[in-house]
Amino acid sequence: MALTKNVMPKLARTTHGHWPVRNDHCFQRIVLDAVCGGVWYDHLNRPAYKNLTFQQVEQAVRLCDQIIAGDADLVALNAQSLVWRGKARPTKIEG
């Protein structure tokens, strides 16, 4: 919670201005969807933070750390989250 509610939004407003989102609920959506492999509330009861397994918590914290370090692509994670939610179309990968 501290990472998505405080740390990441602050970074988005300061040193990480290239991130596609700024608000805490957006970071929470992206991380929870990635951890669940789909729309988080299709996999977890609300509130999510009370219903995550210990393994999911570890995975979420690790993903937040990777995003902050630039080792996980927040743009791609956000895009996938939006696809799962029907708010964007999948991007075609050339190659």
N, CA, C and O atoms as a DFTB+ gen file, in Angstrom:
380 C
 N C O
     1  1       0.830      -1.197       0.000
     2  2       0.000       0.000       0.000
     3  2       0.867       1.250       0.000
     4  3       0.593       2.196      -0.738
     5  1       1.909       1.259       0.820
     6  2       2.754       2.457       0.904
     7  2       3.394       2.777      -0.443
     8  3       3.514       3.946      -0.810
     9  1       3.800       1.760      -1.171
    10  2       4.435       2.001      -2.466
    11  2       3.460       2.595      -3.475
    12  3       3.780       3.579      -4.143
    13  1       2.262       1.999      -3.591
    14  2       1.309       2.468      -4.597
    15  2       0.550       3.704      -4.158
    16  3       0.106       4.486      -4.999
    17  1       0.395       3.893      -2.875
    18  2      -0.396       5.023      -2.375
    19  2       0.438       6.287      -2.195
    20  3      -0.067       7.395      -2.383
    21  1       1.705       6.130      -1.834
    22  2       2.542       7.292      -1.534
    23  2       3.776       7.413      -2.422
    24  3       3.971       8.431      -3.086
    25  1       4.605       6.378      -2.433
    26  2       5.901       6.456      -3.105
    27  2       5.758       6.652      -4.612
    28  3       6.342       7.581      -5.171
    29  1       4.998       5.800      -5.264
    30  2       4.906       5.859      -6.724
    31  2       4.216       7.127      -7.228
    32  3       4.699       7.721      -8.192
    33  1       3.106       7.572      -6.623
    34  2       2.529       8.848      -7.074
    35  2       3.490      10.028      -6.900
    36  3       3.530      10.924      -7.742
    37  1       4.258      10.027      -5.816
    38  2       5.232      11.107      -5.614
    39  2       6.316      11.067      -6.691
    40  3       6.700      12.107      -7.225
    41  1       6.805       9.878      -7.007
    42  2       7.799       9.749      -8.069
    43  2       7.227      10.193      -9.416
    44  3       7.918      10.836     -10.206
    45  1       5.968       9.851      -9.673
    46  2       5.328      10.229     -10.939
    47  2       5.243      11.748     -11.091
    48  3       5.300      12.272     -12.203
    49  1       5.106      12.441      -9.972
    50  2       5.025      13.909     -10.014
    51  2       6.395      14.577     -10.018
    52  3       6.496      15.774     -10.285
    53  1       7.447      13.822      -9.728
    54  2       8.783      14.420      -9.631
    55  2       9.727      13.796     -10.648
    56  3       9.789      14.253     -11.790
    57  1      10.451      12.776     -10.262
    58  2      11.526      12.225     -11.092
    59  2      11.091      11.268     -12.186
    60  3      11.875      10.982     -13.092
    61  1       9.863      10.765     -12.130
    62  2       9.394       9.782     -13.108
    63  2       8.214      10.337     -13.917
    64  3       7.185       9.677     -14.061
    65  1       8.372      11.527     -14.429
    66  2       7.309      12.198     -15.164
    67  2       6.902      11.507     -16.449
    68  3       5.858      11.826     -17.018
    69  1       7.709      10.561     -16.918
    70  2       7.397       9.824     -18.147
    71  2       6.386       8.698     -17.919
    72  3       5.905       8.097     -18.880
    73  1       6.062       8.409     -16.662
    74  2       5.098       7.351     -16.376
    75  2       3.717       7.732     -16.909
    76  3       3.362       8.911     -16.904
    77  1       2.931       6.754     -17.369
    78  2       1.630       7.046     -17.973
    79  2       0.520       7.342     -16.958
    80  3      -0.559       7.789     -17.345
    81  1       0.769       7.101     -15.683
    82  2      -0.237       7.336     -14.644
    83  2       0.388       8.121     -13.496
    84  3       1.607       8.133     -13.325
    85  1      -0.469       8.776     -12.713
    86  2       0.002       9.589     -11.588
    87  2      -0.709       9.254     -10.275
    88  3      -0.152       9.462      -9.197
    89  1      -1.923       8.744     -10.360
    90  2      -2.765       8.567      -9.186
    91  2      -2.582       7.203      -8.529
    92  3      -2.327       6.200      -9.197
    93  1      -2.717       7.191      -7.211
    94  2      -2.510       5.959      -6.449
    95  2      -3.408       4.816      -6.926
    96  3      -2.947       3.680      -7.041
    97  1      -4.674       5.097      -7.203
    98  2      -5.574       4.014      -7.618
    99  2      -5.165       3.418      -8.958
   100  3      -5.444       2.249      -9.223
   101  1      -4.511       4.201      -9.803
   102  2      -4.029       3.681     -11.087
   103  2      -2.866       2.710     -10.872
   104  3      -2.823       1.639     -11.478
   105  1      -1.927       3.092     -10.007
   106  2      -0.824       2.182      -9.688
   107  2      -1.356       0.899      -9.064
   108  3      -0.884      -0.193      -9.382
   109  1      -2.331       1.027      -8.182
   110  2      -2.910      -0.149      -7.538
   111  2      -3.580      -1.047      -8.570
   112  3      -3.413      -2.265      -8.525
   113  1      -4.331      -0.471      -9.494
   114  2      -4.991      -1.240     -10.558
   115  2      -3.969      -2.010     -11.373
   116  3      -4.126      -3.209     -11.604
   117  1      -2.930      -1.325     -11.806
   118  2      -1.921      -1.937     -12.673
   119  2      -1.215      -3.087     -11.963
   120  3      -1.080      -4.177     -12.519
   121  1      -0.769      -2.842     -10.743
   122  2      -0.028      -3.865     -10.005
   123  2      -0.932      -5.040      -9.658
   124  3      -0.537      -6.191      -9.841
   125  1      -2.124      -4.776      -9.165
   126  2      -3.033      -5.868      -8.805
   127  2      -3.443      -6.682     -10.025
   128  3      -3.500      -7.910      -9.956
   129  1      -3.730      -6.018     -11.139
   130  2      -4.084      -6.752     -12.357
   131  2      -2.925      -7.639     -12.799
   132  3      -3.140      -8.784     -13.195
   133  1      -1.699      -7.122     -12.736
   134  2      -0.530      -7.915     -13.134
   135  2      -0.349      -9.117     -12.219
   136  3      -0.065     -10.218     -12.690
   137  1      -0.508      -8.920     -10.938
   138  2      -0.367     -10.008      -9.972
   139  2      -1.436     -11.078     -10.202
   140  3      -1.160     -12.272     -10.091
   141  1      -2.635     -10.653     -10.517
   142  2      -3.752     -11.593     -10.703
   143  2      -3.833     -12.166     -12.113
   144  3      -4.522     -13.161     -12.334
   145  1      -3.142     -11.555     -13.063
   146  2      -3.211     -12.027     -14.444
   147  2      -4.524     -11.700     -15.112
   148  3      -4.968     -12.410     -16.014
   149  1      -5.142     -10.627     -14.672
   150  2      -6.419     -10.172     -15.210
   151  2      -7.000      -9.132     -14.282
   152  3      -6.335      -8.680     -13.350
   153  1      -8.231      -8.751     -14.532
   154  2      -8.881      -7.739     -13.699
   155  2      -8.923      -8.256     -12.264
   156  3      -9.547      -9.281     -11.987
   157  1      -8.268      -7.558     -11.367
   158  2      -8.049      -8.082     -10.011
   159  2      -9.339      -8.439      -9.292
   160  3      -9.369      -9.426      -8.557
   161  1     -10.405      -7.670      -9.477
   162  2     -11.618      -7.960      -8.723
   163  2     -12.390      -9.152      -9.279
   164  3     -13.399      -9.560      -8.703
   165  1     -11.927      -9.710     -10.391
   166  2     -12.452     -10.991     -10.858
   167  2     -11.765     -12.154     -10.135
   168  3     -12.203     -13.300     -10.236
   169  1     -10.687     -11.852      -9.405
   170  2      -9.890     -12.877      -8.738
   171  2      -9.840     -12.721      -7.221
   172  3      -9.565     -13.683      -6.504
   173  1     -10.101     -11.525      -6.741
   174  2      -9.996     -11.228      -5.312
   175  2     -11.263     -10.556      -4.809
   176  3     -11.918      -9.811      -5.537
   177  1     -11.597     -10.827      -3.563
   178  2     -12.658     -10.063      -2.914
   179  2     -12.116      -8.679      -2.553
   180  3     -10.909      -8.474      -2.424
   181  1     -13.038      -7.749      -2.397
   182  2     -12.671      -6.391      -1.989
   183  2     -12.686      -6.288      -0.475
   184  3     -13.493      -6.968       0.159
   185  1     -11.860      -5.497       0.119
   186  2     -10.740      -4.761      -0.467
   187  2      -9.564      -5.705      -0.736
   188  3      -9.295      -6.629       0.033
   189  1      -8.888      -5.450      -1.826
   190  2      -7.814      -6.339      -2.273
   191  2      -6.728      -6.507      -1.217
   192  3      -6.252      -7.621      -0.996
   193  1      -6.332      -5.425      -0.568
   194  2      -5.218      -5.520       0.372
   195  2      -5.510      -6.453       1.543
   196  3      -4.580      -6.940       2.186
   197  1      -6.758      -6.704       1.824
   198  2      -7.120      -7.628       2.906
   199  2      -7.271      -9.061       2.403
   200  3      -7.379      -9.985       3.208
   201  1      -7.280      -9.257       1.101
   202  2      -7.561     -10.567       0.543
   203  2      -6.433     -11.158      -0.294
   204  3      -6.580     -12.246      -0.851
   205  1      -5.316     -10.456      -0.386
   206  2      -4.157     -10.992      -1.085
   207  2      -3.505     -12.089      -0.246
   208  3      -3.482     -12.010       0.983
   209  1      -2.983     -13.102      -0.913
   210  2      -2.178     -14.096      -0.211
   211  2      -0.809     -13.482       0.080
   212  3      -0.445     -12.460      -0.502
   213  1      -0.066     -14.099       0.966
   214  2       1.280     -13.606       1.259
   215  2       2.125     -13.616      -0.012
   216  3       2.892     -12.684      -0.253
   217  1       1.991     -14.655      -0.819
   218  2       2.733     -14.748      -2.074
   219  2       2.364     -13.600      -3.017
   220  3       3.243     -13.031      -3.664
   221  1       1.088     -13.257      -3.103
   222  2       0.660     -12.136      -3.951
   223  2       1.200     -10.806      -3.431
   224  3       1.567      -9.934      -4.217
   225  1       1.249     -10.653      -2.122
   226  2       1.820      -9.434      -1.544
   227  2       3.294      -9.326      -1.925
   228  3       3.758      -8.266      -2.346
   229  1       4.019     -10.419      -1.776
   230  2       5.439     -10.416      -2.155
   231  2       5.613     -10.076      -3.630
   232  3       6.492      -9.296      -3.997
   233  1       4.775     -10.664      -4.465
   234  2       4.845     -10.405      -5.906
   235  2       4.531      -8.942      -6.206
   236  3       5.193      -8.329      -7.044
   237  1       3.538      -8.380      -5.539
   238  2       3.162      -6.982      -5.757
   239  2       4.286      -6.035      -5.342
   240  3       4.596      -5.087      -6.063
   241  1       4.889      -6.284      -4.194
   242  2       5.988      -5.433      -3.727
   243  2       7.173      -5.543      -4.676
   244  3       7.795      -4.537      -5.016
   245  1       7.486      -6.763      -5.104
   246  2       8.586      -6.968      -6.046
   247  2       8.314      -6.214      -7.358
   248  3       9.214      -5.578      -7.908
   249  1       7.081      -6.288      -7.852
   250  2       6.735      -5.591      -9.091
   251  2       6.843      -4.079      -8.920
   252  3       7.355      -3.393      -9.805
   253  1       6.372      -3.559      -7.803
   254  2       6.513      -2.115      -7.533
   255  2       7.978      -1.710      -7.546
   256  3       8.343      -0.704      -8.155
   257  1       8.814      -2.485      -6.878
   258  2      10.248      -2.191      -6.844
   259  2      10.843      -2.218      -8.248
   260  3      11.679      -1.379      -8.586
   261  1      10.416      -3.178      -9.065
   262  2      10.912      -3.283     -10.441
   263  2      10.456      -2.097     -11.282
   264  3      11.222      -1.577     -12.093
   265  1       9.220      -1.672     -11.091
   266  2       8.713      -0.505     -11.821
   267  2       9.521       0.732     -11.435
   268  3       9.964       1.485     -12.303
   269  1       9.709       0.936     -10.153
   270  2      10.456       2.101      -9.665
   271  2      11.876       2.106     -10.214
   272  3      12.392       3.155     -10.600
   273  1      12.508       0.939     -10.251
   274  2      13.891       0.828     -10.738
   275  2      13.991       0.902     -12.260
   276  3      15.087       1.033     -12.806
   277  1      12.853       0.817     -12.943
   278  2      12.871       0.816     -14.406
   279  2      13.099      -0.561     -14.997
   280  3      13.346      -0.690     -16.196
   281  1      13.018      -1.596     -14.163
   282  2      13.214      -2.966     -14.627
   283  2      11.920      -3.624     -15.097
   284  3      11.958      -4.705     -15.685
   285  1      10.785      -2.992     -14.847
   286  2       9.485      -3.453     -15.353
   287  2       8.879      -2.280     -16.118
   288  3       8.977      -1.132     -15.683
   289  1       8.263      -2.564     -17.237
   290  2       7.730      -1.546     -18.134
   291  2       6.316      -1.139     -17.712
   292  3       5.345      -1.837     -18.004
   293  1       6.215       0.002     -17.020
   294  2       4.913       0.473     -16.539
   295  2       3.972       0.780     -17.692
   296  3       2.766       0.563     -17.571
   297  1       4.486       1.273     -18.796
   298  2       3.640       1.570     -19.958
   299  2       2.986       0.277     -20.458
   300  3       1.784       0.251     -20.723
   301  1       3.768      -0.780     -20.584
   302  2       3.241      -2.063     -21.057
   303  2       2.275      -2.672     -20.036
   304  3       1.237      -3.220     -20.409
   305  1       2.615      -2.577     -18.757
   306  2       1.732      -3.108     -17.719
   307  2       0.397      -2.373     -17.705
   308  3      -0.656      -2.994     -17.558
   309  1       0.439      -1.058     -17.858
   310  2      -0.792      -0.270     -17.915
   311  2      -1.611      -0.644     -19.142
   312  3      -2.828      -0.808     -19.053
   313  1      -0.946      -0.781     -20.287
   314  2      -1.649      -1.145     -21.518
   315  2      -2.335      -2.506     -21.369
   316  3      -3.482      -2.671     -21.787
   317  1      -1.640      -3.476     -20.778
   318  2      -2.237      -4.803     -20.595
   319  2      -3.423      -4.739     -19.641
   320  3      -4.442      -5.390     -19.874
   321  1      -3.300      -3.963     -18.575
   322  2      -4.399      -3.802     -17.635
   323  2      -5.631      -3.235     -18.336
   324  3      -6.751      -3.688     -18.101
   325  1      -5.418      -2.254     -19.186
   326  2      -6.532      -1.638     -19.910
   327  2      -7.152      -2.603     -20.912
   328  3      -8.365      -2.583     -21.120
   329  1      -6.327      -3.454     -21.540
   330  2      -6.858      -4.477     -22.453
   331  2      -7.745      -5.443     -21.681
   332  3      -8.852      -5.753     -22.121
   333  1      -7.268      -5.923     -20.529
   334  2      -8.065      -6.841     -19.720
   335  2      -9.399      -6.226     -19.337
   336  3     -10.394      -6.935     -19.182
   337  1      -9.422      -4.913     -19.185
   338  2     -10.634      -4.216     -18.770
   339  2     -11.494      -3.767     -19.953
   340  3     -12.535      -3.141     -19.758
   341  1     -11.071      -4.080     -21.165
   342  2     -11.827      -3.716     -22.349
   343  2     -11.750      -2.243     -22.685
   344  3     -12.611      -1.725     -23.397
   345  1     -10.732      -1.557     -22.185
   346  2     -10.593      -0.114     -22.419
   347  2      -9.527       0.210     -23.446
   348  3      -9.274       1.379     -23.739
   349  1      -8.899      -0.820     -23.994
   350  2      -7.891      -0.629     -25.036
   351  2      -7.797      -1.922     -25.830
   352  3      -8.154      -2.997     -25.347
   353  1      -7.319      -1.798     -27.035
   354  2      -7.117      -2.974     -27.867
   355  2      -5.685      -3.454     -27.703
   356  3      -4.785      -2.651     -27.457
   357  1      -5.467      -4.760     -27.837
   358  2      -4.106      -5.277     -27.757
   359  2      -3.238      -4.638     -28.837
   360  3      -3.700      -4.386     -29.950
   361  1      -1.981      -4.380     -28.499
   362  2      -1.060      -3.828     -29.487
   363  2      -0.438      -4.972     -30.266
   364  3      -0.150      -6.036     -29.718
   365  1      -0.239      -4.736     -31.537
   366  2       0.362      -5.733     -32.394
   367  2       1.875      -5.604     -32.272
   368  3       2.427      -4.512     -32.411
   369  1       2.534      -6.716     -32.013
   370  2       3.994      -6.719     -31.888
   371  2       4.560      -7.069     -33.261
   372  3       4.244      -8.110     -33.837
   373  1       5.391      -6.188     -33.760
   374  2       6.033      -6.402     -35.048
   375  2       7.274      -7.271     -34.849
   376  3       7.926      -7.205     -33.807
   377  1       7.589      -8.068     -35.835
   378  2       8.821      -8.819     -35.682
   379  2       8.844     -10.004     -36.449
   380  3       9.829     -10.741     -36.417
